[in-house]
Amino acid sequence: MSDSRLINFGAGPSALPASVLQEAAQGLLNFNGTGIGIAEISHRSKEFTACIAELEAQIRTQLDVPQTHSILFTQGGGTGQFSAVVLNLLARYRLLHPDVPTDEIALDYVVTGSWSKKAAEEARRLGGGRVNVAVDARPYSKDGKSFDNIPGPDAYSFSSDPALIYYCENETVDGVEFSHDPASPASFPFHLLPKNALVPLVADYSSSFMSRAIPRLADHAVIYAGAQKNIGPAGLTILIVRNDCLVDVDAAAKLGATPVPLTFSYKTIADSKSLYNTPSVLAIYISGLVLKRSRELGGVKYYEEVNRRKADKLYGVIKEGEAKGVFKAKVKEGSGSLMNIVFDVIGDGAEAKFISGAEERGMRSLKGHRSVGGIRISLYNAVTEEQTDVLIEYMKEFLA
Ligand code: PMP
């Protein structure tokens, strides 16, 4: 069965390890010897609650999440969190500052790509505070209007006591990400944040979660990710929330904060151990299998090394192609994502030729996001180094 599978470079939903899918196929028929399939069993059964506890333990251990933070499971994807973080952190701010007028509450957004831009737009739409764009990366780009780099620290201006400070660690659409080398100008400027032990720092980690360690994880108030890239099927959203951000949203509403739908309230999710309502049972199960396997392979450290090798090779061949006038990187050097690598194929009809040649060789989903075009290669954990090498070989052939 797995021999007929193609190489999938999709940006999400994306590739999953064949061995896990085989195991999950068995679980769909008969989950852990219960005689009932995983998609049919009660989410309150002891077998399933063990499954959710196992997923939580895998994340806590592999990412080294401290006890100051809760790990929660919900639905609604990254897009749901664009709204939920605003509502929960405005509620927290209102409880801390009952008398501050709404139009004086700042929501700081670091806009480095299409997803963070969308998140800022949602905050503006919801109201309850004033969006301060702490930086917009576009004026720092080559053409002044695209997202092709992470600006240096001089570009940022944070508010003194914002209700939240939001950034997206890796922008899937634009292929831009923050550097993990703290000395790089393209790393997140932690040193510029307000000096407060409990800074409400929020990070969208949708497209790199579990692909490497999270720098300064404990300094974040909320980290979230959809499962559908490195971890499992779509339908599961993972949250790491610092415990001071699990607030009574109804008490905040009495003080004038926007009421929060209960399925969005972090405290409700935490108090019910992520079982306030029926969770995405199948996605939780498969994600647990994926993370168990990744731990056996060496966890995020293993993936960080493999993912870096994969990306280095791919950026290398893009550079070769640039020298020959065949490829053109979309992102400035130093800001390129390890997960989603974007480039153009130069010349009339060249992109279609590149894609059809790849498809003939068993590769799929190389087309860039509809809003930016070009080629986008997603190299999530389940895309192996060997599969990446097949693409590199093809690109070299294409150059020749
Ligand atoms: N943030 C990032 C960085 C993403 O890559 C995506 C999805 N591609 C989203 C948010 C939106 O997530 P969802 O589709 O799960 O709502």
Boltz pocket constraint, residues with backbone or C-beta under 6 A from the ligand:
constraints:
  - pocket:
      binder: B
      contacts: [[A, 11], [A, 12], [A, 76], [A, 77], [A, 78], [A, 79], [A, 80], [A, 115], [A, 168], [A, 170], [A, 171], [A, 172], [A, 173], [A, 204], [A, 205], [A, 206], [A, 207], [A, 226]]
      max_distance: 6.0
